[in-house]
Amino acid sequence: MHHFERTLTSSFTALFLVALTGCAGMSAQDKSTAVGAGAGAIGGSILTGGSTAGTLGGAAVGGYLGHEINKAK
């Protein structure tokens, strides 16, 4: 089952990154949030050996950081 979770997480991450290419109408802050969430998901997955909780936690933290870094002034 561990291999299945890792495969599922990798597939979800790849799908998420491909979906970002269709976000041409997004604001800079929205793009930063999405990229941060994607990067956080990848990082969380790697650091926790592909666990779902690590992936989702990384996505949440990355999305928050991406949102805050490019916040409208």
C-alpha positions in Angstrom: 0.0 0.0 0.0 2.9 2.4 0.7 4.0 2.2 -3.0 0.4 2.9 -4.1 0.3 6.1 -1.9 3.6 7.3 -3.3 2.4 6.7 -6.8 -0.8 8.5 -6.1 0.9 11.4 -4.5 3.4 11.8 -7.4 0.6 11.6 -10.0 -1.5 14.2 -8.1 1.5 16.5 -7.9 2.3 16.1 -11.6 -1.3 16.8 -12.5 -1.4 19.9 -10.3 1.7 21.3 -12.0 0.3 20.7 -15.5 -2.9 22.4 -14.4 -0.9 25.5 -13.5 -0.1 26.1 -17.1 -3.7 27.0 -17.8 -3.7 29.8 -15.2 -2.9 32.7 -17.5 -5.7 34.9 -16.2 -4.5 34.7 -12.5 -3.0 37.6 -10.6 0.6 37.4 -9.6 -0.4 36.7 -6.0 -2.7 33.8 -7.1 0.1 32.4 -9.2 2.5 32.6 -6.2 0.0 30.9 -4.0 -0.5 28.1 -6.5 3.2 27.6 -7.1 3.9 27.7 -3.4 1.2 25.0 -2.8 2.7 22.8 -5.5 6.2 23.2 -4.3 5.1 22.6 -0.7 3.3 19.4 -1.8 6.4 18.1 -3.5 8.6 19.0 -0.5 6.2 17.6 2.0 5.9 14.4 0.0 9.6 14.0 -0.2 10.3 14.8 3.4 7.7 12.3 4.7 8.3 9.5 2.3 5.1 10.1 0.3 2.7 10.3 3.2 -0.7 12.0 2.4 -0.6 14.1 5.5 2.9 15.3 4.7 1.9 16.2 1.2 -1.2 18.1 2.2 0.6 19.8 5.1 3.4 20.9 2.7 0.8 22.2 0.2 -0.9 24.2 2.9 2.3 25.7 4.2 3.6 26.4 0.7 0.4 28.0 -0.4 0.3 30.2 2.6 4.0 31.3 2.1 3.5 31.9 -1.6 0.4 34.0 -0.8 2.2 36.1 1.8 5.4 36.6 -0.2 3.7 38.2 -3.2 1.0 40.0 -1.2 -0.5 43.1 -2.8 0.9 46.2 -1.2 
